[in-house]
């Protein structure tokens, strides 16, 4: 119980303590424990028990791969295989030199525009080639066909395309990830680490 945060003790005790003095005593012991070992000594192992849930929106696919490299965390990323991406949502890396003959944003727009332009055509062709199964609803069949089209066209998506990412990690892993991001060579990663 001493490892639990003050607010969690009631839940640990089953939603409440019949003896208010026991609950107050347990809370005080938890506070003293955290004060001594976490605050006082900076003992990091206690951070293993603090779980953080984060939602990151509009990060590049490239940055999402840097983040997902954290070995001791769980991730859920917007799927390039099942979801149609918006052609106007992308990150222009600061690392591109301004002296390039072709601006990177025009290449990104070309790739994403081609992806968007081909999506209805490829979806229609997949529908033409994929008969609806017996008992399959129209909606389910359309979803399967759209997923196939997404799977075919996802290779046009540049790694600058914006995606969304859910993260579940303990506080120690998150601290390590933030430190890694702050020192990463990509400016986007450093910005995400700072945020």
Buried (B, 14 or more C-beta within 10 A) or exposed (E): EEEBEEEEBBEBBEEEBEEEEEBEEBBEBBEEBBEEBBEEEEEEEBBEEEEBEEEBEEBBBBBBEBBBEBEEBEBEBBEBEEBBBEBEBBBEBEEEEEEEEEEBEEBBBEBBEEBBEBBEEBBEBBBEEEEBEEEEEEEEBBEBBBBBBBBBBBEBBBBBBBBBBEBBBBBBBBBBBBEBBEEBEBEBBBBBBEE
